[in-house]
Amino acid sequence: MAHDLTLEDQLCFSLYATSMAINRLYKPLLDQLGITYPQYLVLSVLWEEDGRGVGAIATRLDLEPSTITPLVKRLEAAGMVTRTRRPDDERSVSVALTPRGAALKSESRCLGEALFTKAGMAAEEMIALNRKVRDLHDALTGRTSKI
């Protein structure tokens, strides 16, 4: 059943455009925090569970470890995390929040608040929408959601 869909009718475009709009909304707030969106994602993983390895961070974000390593190095240079080689496996690097990195968690709440305000949606509506998007992600990747 093929349809001639307009761009706006294509879910892939709607998700892409929405992601770009969220990034534009977040950018000035992230600039004030002194981090980029990818760095925010790494910090978010560590706020869930501190002391994760680079590989575990990459897995959680559906990225390659080679993508995470430069992000972690920049966060370390900014004094937000520390990197430590694991004594049991010298090839493995553990990443831990510094007090500055941990404190950024409460400061970053402005991101969610800005999104709720701009979208004009209640938290419950946003959570329900996110669950639907996660369900789609899980169906497309064959994974189980962590949310």
Steps between C-alpha positions, in 0.01 A plus 500: 500500500711789373394855571630823360577661835593862535810572702288604801313167485823299531569401857876492442496866400275601790733330749806654336350850490382471860844386612656799326247737661576360845872539438447865398294557818766335717807663340498835685426323829780250443732787406425657839586168666822480299424168331383368164196279446712183452687585823163546673402150388822352644441685828138377505623140480737564790224669703305174465799293613837655578826320429400329176752389244529668161352189338199503732442869428519431126256210530252709699510775235499263199835641389847362437764526777719692253228770498482515880874524569551855365185619681629359827843653444344846450282453810812403694686810374202708619523344847168316483621140497808295573626206297671208668642183351348198668761301694349168390505600130743771388313537169180599678441857620258590778339845493389670822332831569688771684306716747467757219360238260259370763379853579415557135213251535284745694610791280397309186137475611446822304509288181191298586322807634569688177373208293175469699442875479576531127294189412210609718469145624456367851769268629261203475434573132871527424571175687223319306635634168852394595377149584342473153822614333702255715258219406561582133877505559483164675293347221743626235811386686364185661605630840322545830466856623700612804254778573 
